[in-house]
């Protein structure tokens, strides 16, 4: 008897073989024989050979003790399939000399996935795993009919038949969300300016409270920057004839835009849960998830997959995926439906010590609002397992997906079969779960609770190709997440920024929400508007002038004459640039020219005023008009 836990660092224990290191360890309970070194054929689980482990040799936190107690109560070694354990061939590695704290979680995806698979495949008592596999009977006893409404929900679909893009976007990003953003932005700016000792010349002193109308204009400008891309943010307000843009200055000044970008916020820092890694963005995620599901019902086929928001900053839950165009970023778990609509999303926030079976838990959390309706969920091999299939069947939901051959409980006759191109091998159990292997360019292993081994004929390049029906249905629904990301990538407004939550907010508000609104617009109006045209219409709507009743917070260029004041003290210590002339020079010539060549004054002589059509710049060698 005993249980399995995952450790990140192993303490130096009495009796441990010198020079050995482990990543998975088997703790024997009192009265049991010493642990034996094994390797699972599925998970490469390594256990130290002939090693008596004393709990007092490890350092545990209170939460970890609770976790171990939960493991003792919930799991039993009797449910482990000992036949899957074989002798380990792995070479021993070095054990750290210092005592390390035992952690019941791993930082790497591979370790986490292995632990989850082992627990799910071998120790779970709640999940049913049938071992009776037979040839397919081509009748699924658990086929669940789908009878729910699909698409945009009435009465909104009828009310918005003649509506424009702006009204569809307002459904998903209503004024309540904009008011929340404005309120939290004002609060954060107030807290930040009060707490920090800003310099006298800092632009933070010019901060004025914002409102929902200005937040809407700010979002419109960011959306504009995705359609019209320039190398630097300052170029959008430049007067350069080649790069300069006249439109942004008509909406707000550059200083005001940068202030809003600096203080953009979504939660109160003083009241957030410090244990929640994504507390800064959670209110926005929850609000958008609610609106995404309120107005649109997913089709029968739905898909769970992950997408990556590019980010290279220092956060604990940053992910690396070499197969992505942006290799570093934040991972979003998405529930999508054809065509390209995102029904719900969650942000991956790193390994959770309290979660034993993270992968199925993520799937079940995303799908909680579509259960008991007969939907068919498509997943890739990172999610698909027999345990997930049974949990979904209990919720009247089908599962189809690609499968890894090292998952527990699979029929060996299918997994180990050697096939020629075009051949199939399938088996199903008494619950109607089918495991199928099909050979194309390589082996493809599938699991389905809806299909048998039925073959369909498709025409490709004038040739008839025989494919299993489960693969055709999987391909039809699996691409919804990728297509949603593809639509969001066109004219994406994402820019480099220091704060991760601001970048994620821009992704959600101006990519995901815009694509969802575009899907509803095209589907309800039966039109074929392009995503770029849809964004252009939204830019025009979001950046329009505020209502006459609201205060327009938009600083105008200063035209007043200014006079230099004489400072007391030595000329060497008091000589400075003329502030107004320096600002004017920066706008016209850039900071380097203004700083290096502008003449310094220490007298009370009046400086020339800047007229509307002429710019007077004080240069070291004289005056240049």
Residue pairs with C-beta under 8 A, 6 or more apart in sequence:
1 28
1 29
1 31
1 32
1 76
1 77
1 78
2 26
2 27
2 28
2 29
2 32
2 35
2 77
3 26
3 27
3 29
3 68
3 71
3 72
3 75
3 77
3 123
4 24
4 25
4 26
4 45
4 71
4 75
4 115
4 118
4 119
4 123
5 24
5 25
5 27
5 67
5 68
5 71
5 102
5 104
6 23
6 24
6 103
6 104
6 105
6 106
6 111
6 112
6 115
7 22
7 23
7 24
7 25
7 102
7 103
7 104
8 100
8 102
8 103
8 105
8 106
8 107
9 96
9 100
9 101
9 102
9 103
10 21
10 22
10 25
10 95
10 96
10 100
10 102
11 57
11 58
11 59
11 99
11 100
11 102
12 57
12 95
12 96
12 97
12 98
12 99
13 51
13 53
13 54
13 57
13 58
14 52
14 54
14 57
15 51
15 52
16 48
16 51
16 95
17 48
17 49
17 51
17 92
18 95
19 92
19 94
19 95
20 48
20 92
20 93
20 95
21 92
21 93
21 94
21 95
21 96
22 46
22 47
22 48
22 95
23 46
23 106
23 111
24 43
24 45
24 46
24 47
24 114
24 115
24 118
25 35
25 47
25 48
25 53
26 35
26 38
26 47
26 48
27 35
27 53
27 55
28 34
28 35
28 52
28 53
29 72
34 50
34 51
34 52
35 47
35 48
35 49
35 50
35 51
35 53
36 47
36 49
36 50
37 46
37 47
37 48
37 49
37 50
37 88
38 45
38 46
38 47
38 85
38 86
38 87
38 88
39 45
39 46
39 85
39 86
39 87
39 88
39 89
39 90
40 84
40 85
40 86
40 118
41 84
41 85
41 86
41 406
42 84
42 117
42 118
42 121
42 406
42 407
42 408
43 114
43 117
43 118
43 406
44 88
44 90
44 114
45 85
45 114
45 118
46 88
46 90
58 102
59 99
59 100
59 101
59 102
60 68
60 101
60 102
61 101
63 353
63 354
64 102
64 103
64 104
64 353
67 104
67 353
67 354
68 104
71 104
71 356
74 125
74 356
75 119
75 123
75 124
75 125
76 123
76 125
77 123
79 122
79 123
79 124
79 125
80 122
80 123
81 121
81 122
81 408
84 122
84 408
103 353
104 353
105 112
105 351
105 352
105 353
106 112
106 115
106 351
107 350
107 351
112 351
112 358
113 359
113 382
116 356
116 357
116 358
116 359
116 360
117 385
117 406
117 407
117 408
118 408
119 356
119 357
120 127
120 357
120 360
120 385
120 387
120 408
121 129
121 385
121 386
121 387
121 407
121 408
121 409
122 408
124 357
124 387
127 386
127 387
127 390
127 391
128 390
128 431
129 386
129 387
129 390
129 408
129 409
130 409
130 429
130 430
130 431
130 433
131 409
131 429
132 429
132 430
133 411
133 413
133 414
133 427
133 428
133 429
133 435
134 427
134 428
134 429
135 426
135 427
135 428
136 426
136 427
136 428
136 434
136 452
136 453
137 428
137 452
138 452
138 453
138 454
139 452
140 432
140 434
140 449
140 450
140 451
140 452
141 430
141 431
141 432
142 393
142 431
142 432
142 449
143 398
143 432
143 450
144 374
144 396
144 397
144 398
145 374
146 300
146 373
146 374
146 375
146 376
147 373
147 374
148 297
148 300
148 373
148 374
148 375
149 297
150 297
150 298
150 299
150 300
151 157
151 296
151 297
151 299
151 523
151 524
152 160
152 295
152 296
152 297
152 520
152 523
152 524
153 294
153 295
153 296
153 297
156 171
156 295
157 524
160 167
160 168
160 171
160 524
161 524
161 525
164 537
164 541
165 517
165 518
165 521
165 529
165 534
165 537
165 538
165 541
166 537
166 538
166 541
166 542
168 517
168 518
168 520
168 521
168 524
169 513
169 514
169 517
169 538
169 541
171 291
171 295
171 517
171 520
172 288
172 291
172 292
172 295
172 513
172 516
172 517
173 288
173 291
173 509
173 513
174 291
175 212
176 287
177 284
177 287
177 288
177 291
178 212
178 215
178 216
179 212
180 266
180 283
180 284
180 287
181 212
181 215
181 264
181 265
181 266
181 284
182 210
182 211
182 212
182 214
182 215
184 265
184 266
184 267
184 268
184 283
185 210
185 215
185 260
185 263
185 264
185 265
186 209
186 210
187 265
187 268
188 263
188 265
188 269
189 204
189 207
189 209
189 259
189 263
189 265
191 269
191 270
192 204
192 263
193 204
193 205
193 207
196 204
198 204
198 205
201 579
203 255
203 258
203 259
204 259
204 262
206 255
206 259
206 555
207 259
207 263
208 553
209 553
210 260
210 553
211 550
211 551
211 553
213 546
213 547
213 550
214 252
214 260
214 546
214 553
215 260
216 542
217 251
217 252
217 542
217 543
217 546
218 252
218 257
218 260
218 261
218 264
219 509
219 510
219 542
220 251
220 538
220 539
220 541
220 542
220 543
221 236
221 248
221 251
221 252
221 257
221 543
222 493
222 495
222 506
222 510
223 493
223 510
223 514
223 535
223 538
223 539
223 542
224 247
224 248
224 539
224 543
225 233
225 236
225 493
225 495
226 491
226 492
226 493
226 494
226 510
226 535
227 491
227 532
227 535
227 536
227 539
228 236
228 245
230 236
230 243
230 245
233 254
233 258
233 495
234 254
235 243
235 244
235 245
236 245
236 248
236 254
237 244
237 245
237 248
237 249
237 253
237 254
238 244
238 245
239 587
239 588
247 543
248 254
248 257
251 543
251 554
252 553
252 554
253 554
253 555
253 556
255 555
256 553
256 554
256 555
261 497
261 502
264 502
264 505
265 280
266 280
266 281
266 283
266 284
266 501
266 505
267 279
267 280
267 281
267 282
267 283
269 280
272 279
272 280
273 279
276 282
276 349
277 316
277 317
277 349
277 350
278 285
278 317
278 347
278 349
278 501
280 501
281 347
281 501
281 504
281 505
284 505
284 508
284 509
285 345
285 346
285 347
285 508
288 345
288 508
288 509
288 512
288 513
289 344
289 345
292 342
292 343
292 344
292 513
292 516
293 343
293 344
293 369
295 520
296 341
296 343
296 516
296 520
298 335
298 337
298 341
298 343
298 370
298 375
299 337
299 338
300 374
300 375
300 376
301 337
301 338
301 375
301 376
301 378
301 473
301 476
301 477
301 480
302 335
302 336
302 337
302 343
302 367
302 370
302 375
302 376
302 377
302 378
302 477
302 480
303 335
303 336
303 337
303 377
303 378
303 379
303 477
303 478
303 479
303 480
303 481
304 333
304 334
304 335
304 336
304 362
304 363
304 366
304 367
304 377
304 378
304 379
304 383
304 481
305 333
305 334
305 336
305 379
305 380
305 478
305 481
305 482
306 331
306 332
306 333
306 334
306 348
306 481
307 331
307 332
307 334
307 481
307 484
307 485
308 319
308 321
308 324
308 326
308 329
308 330
308 331
308 332
309 329
309 330
309 332
309 494
309 503
309 504
309 507
310 326
310 328
310 329
310 494
311 318
311 328
311 329
311 330
311 500
311 503
311 504
312 318
312 328
312 329
313 498
313 500
315 330
315 500
316 350
317 330
317 331
317 347
317 348
317 349
317 350
318 328
318 329
318 330
319 328
319 329
319 330
319 331
319 348
320 327
320 328
321 327
321 329
330 347
330 348
330 500
330 504
331 347
331 348
332 345
332 346
332 347
332 348
333 345
333 346
333 347
333 348
333 362
333 366
334 342
334 344
334 345
334 366
334 481
334 484
335 342
335 343
335 344
335 345
335 366
335 367
335 370
336 342
336 343
336 480
336 481
336 484
337 343
337 477
337 480
338 476
338 477
338 480
339 480
339 483
339 519
339 523
340 480
340 483
340 484
340 487
340 515
340 519
341 480
341 484
341 515
341 516
341 519
341 520
342 484
342 512
342 515
342 516
343 369
343 370
344 366
344 369
345 366
345 508
345 512
346 362
346 365
346 366
347 504
351 358
352 358
355 361
357 387
359 382
359 383
359 385
359 388
360 383
360 385
360 387
360 388
360 391
362 383
363 377
363 379
363 383
363 388
364 391
367 375
367 377
367 392
367 395
367 397
370 397
371 395
371 396
371 397
372 395
372 396
372 397
373 396
373 397
374 396
374 397
374 398
375 397
375 398
376 397
376 398
376 399
376 400
376 450
376 473
376 477
377 392
377 397
377 398
377 399
377 400
377 401
378 400
378 401
378 473
378 474
378 477
378 478
379 388
379 399
379 400
379 401
379 402
380 401
380 402
380 478
381 401
381 402
381 403
381 404
381 445
383 401
384 399
384 401
384 402
384 403
384 404
384 407
384 447
385 403
385 407
385 408
385 447
386 407
386 408
386 409
386 410
386 433
386 447
388 399
389 399
389 433
389 447
389 449
390 431
390 433
392 398
392 399
392 449
393 399
393 431
393 449
398 448
398 449
398 450
399 447
399 448
399 449
399 450
400 446
400 447
400 448
400 449
400 450
400 451
400 470
400 473
400 474
400 477
401 446
401 447
401 448
401 474
402 444
402 445
402 446
402 447
402 474
403 410
403 435
403 445
403 446
403 447
404 445
405 415
405 445
410 435
411 427
411 435
413 425
413 427
414 425
414 426
414 427
414 435
414 436
414 437
414 445
415 435
415 437
415 445
417 425
417 437
419 425
419 437
419 438
419 439
419 443
420 439
421 439
421 440
421 441
422 439
422 440
422 466
423 438
423 439
424 436
424 437
424 438
424 439
424 453
424 455
424 468
425 436
425 437
426 434
426 435
426 436
426 437
426 452
426 453
426 468
427 434
427 435
428 434
428 435
428 452
431 449
432 449
433 447
433 448
433 449
434 446
434 447
434 448
434 449
434 451
434 452
434 453
434 470
435 445
435 446
435 447
436 445
436 446
436 447
436 448
436 451
436 453
436 468
436 470
437 443
437 444
437 445
437 446
438 444
438 446
438 467
438 468
438 471
444 471
446 468
446 470
446 471
446 474
448 470
450 470
450 473
451 468
451 469
451 470
451 473
453 468
454 468
454 469
454 470
455 466
455 467
455 468
455 469
456 466
456 467
456 468
456 469
456 472
457 464
457 465
457 466
457 467
458 464
458 465
458 467
458 472
459 465
484 512
484 515
487 515
487 518
487 531
488 507
488 511
488 512
488 514
488 515
490 531
490 532
491 531
491 532
491 535
492 511
493 506
493 510
493 511
494 503
494 506
494 507
494 511
495 503
495 506
497 503
514 531
514 534
514 535
514 538
515 531
517 534
517 538
518 529
518 531
518 534
521 527
521 529
521 534
522 528
522 529
545 552
546 552
558 580
559 609
559 610
559 612
560 609
561 606
561 609
562 578
562 579
562 580
562 607
562 609
563 604
563 606
563 607
564 578
564 601
564 603
564 604
564 605
564 606
564 607
565 604
566 602
566 603
566 604
567 574
567 576
567 602
568 574
571 602
574 602
575 600
575 601
575 602
576 600
576 601
576 602
577 594
577 595
577 598
577 600
577 601
578 598
578 601
578 607
578 618
580 607
580 610
581 598
581 607
581 610
581 616
581 617
581 618
582 594
582 595
582 598
584 610
584 615
584 617
585 593
585 594
585 598
585 615
585 617
586 594
588 615
588 617
589 617
594 617
597 619
597 620
598 617
598 618
598 619
598 620
599 618
599 619
599 620
601 607
601 618
607 618
608 616
610 616
614 625
615 625
616 623
616 624
616 625
617 623
617 624
